[in-house]
């Protein structure tokens, strides 16, 4: 029976061990926001900088309970399944879609006050003769009265909000994935300071030779893809 099950899976290309998660946006202005942000990516305005902004919060400084056995020829790296936790930090980042450079800053907490400090850092690093187009989500930290007042006092800043449950539309999320894959996931940190120094070193190395991400999907293609998925999901529910 087991051999029959295996042959059936191979014959039909079934992979029961593989799963994917999804969440469709219920934002009533989903289409408008997609067109707005993708338009910035594919045809950015002149005399302006487009920055994708977000935070990677609660990054844990993890040390292994026993020393890591390093990668060797013919042998994989080995780590203990348990770890020691030494605190957390939050990485605030702004990705310039044209150059790939990142303005980054680690903060001990993830609140509107820290976000305002980061906005001040961006303001100090962007030439005064350029407009700033900010792509970010609707997280509570980004929409407090203090943040709205800060933005209102700076007419060169324009905010473009991503739809709810659509963080994939923000290019800085791809940068966060790089930080996780290449630094944080396999790192060993004995303090928050060690973690922040490692993140800062990663930022400096990235900015020394930045490569922008290339956005290829048009708004129409994205909307059509979401429509097909919705129709397929609805058919499964009706079956």
N, C-alpha and C positions, 0 to 999 in steps of 0.2 A: 504493500500500500504506500509506503514512504517513497519507494522508487517511482511509483506511478505519479505521486504528487509532484515529485521533482521534475519528472519528464513533462508533466502538464504545464508547470510554471515556465520551463524553458521553451516549450512549444509556442506558448501564447505571450511570452515576454512579460509574465507577471512578476512583480516584485513586492510581495506582501510585507516585507520588512521596511519598505520605504514609505514615509509619510511626509506631508507638507502641511503647514498651518497657513491660514489666510484670514483676513478680516476686510470686508468691503466697507468703504467709506459711506456713511449716511449723510454726509454734508450736502445740504440742499444746493449749494453753489459749487459743487464738485467740478462740473464742466468748466465754469468760468475761471476757477482758480488754476485748474490744470492748464488751460490755454494761456493764462497770464504768466505763470512761472515758466512753462516750456518756451513761451515766446522770448522770455529773458535769456534762457539758455541758448536758443538757436539764433537769436538776433539781438544781442545785447545792445543797449543804448550807447551812443557816443558820449564822450566826456563824462563818463560815469563808471563806477565799479559795482559789480554785482557780488554780494557776499552771502553765502549760505551759512547760517548761524544756528547753533544748538549747543546743548550740554550733554556730555557723557557723565552721568551722575553716579555717585556711590561706587567708585572704582576701589576695589579692595586691595590693600597691601598684604599679599599672601606669601608666607614662607612655608616651605614643606616641613613636615615633622621629622623627616630624615633627609640626608643629602641626596640630591638628584644624581642618578647614574647617567653620565653624558652619552650623547650619540657617538657610536663607534662604527668602523667599517663592518658591515654585515649585521649590525645590531642596532635596535631602536633605543631612543632615550627612555629612561624609566623614572617615574615619579611616584611618590606615595599618594594614595587616594585621599588622605586627610591632610590638613594644613593648619598653620597657625595664623591667626588674623591680627593685624597690627593697626587697624584703622582704615579710614577711607578718604578719598579726595574726589573732587569733581573737576572735569576738564571742560572749560568753555572754549569754543573754537569758532572761527570765522574763515571760511574757505573762499578765496578769490577764484571764481570760475574761469577767468581768462588766463591766469598765470599758474594756478595750482598752489600758490603760496597760502599759508595758514597762519592767522594770528591766533595764538593759543595762550591760555592762562589757567593755572590750577587754583582752585579756591577750596577752602575747608568745608564750605556749606553751599547749598544750592537754593538760594532765595533771590527775591527781587533785588535786594541790596547788592548781592554779588553780581547779578546780571547788569545792574547799572554801572558798577565798577568796570565790568568788561566792555560795556558800550563806550565808556570814557576812553578805554584803551584803544578801541577801534577808531574813535574820533581822532585820537592823537596820531594814529598811524596812516590815515587816509589823507592825501593831499587836499588842502582846503578848496581847490578849484574843481574838484570832482563831486558829482552827485553820488549818493550812496543808495543802492537798491538792496534792501535787506530781505532775504528769504528765510522765514522761520515759522514755527507752528504756533498754535493758540494756547500753549501751556500757560498755566496761571502766572508763572514767574514772568512771562513776557508781556502780560496784559494788565498789570496793576496800574492804578492811577498815576503812580510815580513814574513808571516807564512811559506811559502815554504822554505825560507832561514833558518828560525829557525829549521825546521824539518831536512833540509839537513845537518845541523851542528851536528846532533845527530843521528848517524847511528843505534843506538839501537831502534829507533822509526820507526815503519812501519805503513802506513796509508792504511785503507781499506774503500773505499767510497761506501755508499749505492747507489742503483740505484735512478734516479730521480723519484719523486712522490712515494717513497717507504719508508717513515719514519717508518712504522710499523716494518721494519726489524731491527731497532735500539732499543735494549732493554731498553735504558735509557728513551725512551718515555713512557714505562710502569711505571717507577718511577715517571715521571712528572704527570702521571694520578693519582698516589697515593697522591702526594702532593696536587693536585687540589681537589680530592675527600675528603680527610681527614683533610685538613687544610685551603686552600685558599677559597674554594667556600662558606664555612659556617662561615668564619672568619669576624671579625669587626676590622678594622684598622684605627686609627685616624691619622696616619702618615706613611711615608715610613719606618721610623725607626721601628715602631711597626711591620710592615709587615716583614721586614728583620729579626727581632728578632724571630718572629714566625717561619719563614722558617728555621732559624738556629737551633731553638729548635727541630723542626721536624727532621732535619738532624741528630742531636745528638742522639735523641731517636731511629731513624732508625739504626744508626751505632752501638748503644749499643747492639742490638740484630738483626743483619742483616740476611735476608733470601734471597738467590739468586733465581732468576726466573729460571724455568726449561723449556728449549727450547725442544719441542717434535717433530716438523715437520722437515723432511729431505728436502734437496734441491729438490729432485725429486718430493716429494709430493707437495711442494709449486708450482713448475713449472707446474705440471699436473693440479693443481687446477686453476691456472691462465689460462691455455690453455682451460679448460672446460668453464670458464666464458667468455673467448673471443669468443668461438664457439657459446655459447648460445646467447651472445649479437649480433653477426653477423646474426644469424638466425632471431632474432627479427627485425633487420634492414631490412632484405630481405622480411619479411612477409608483 
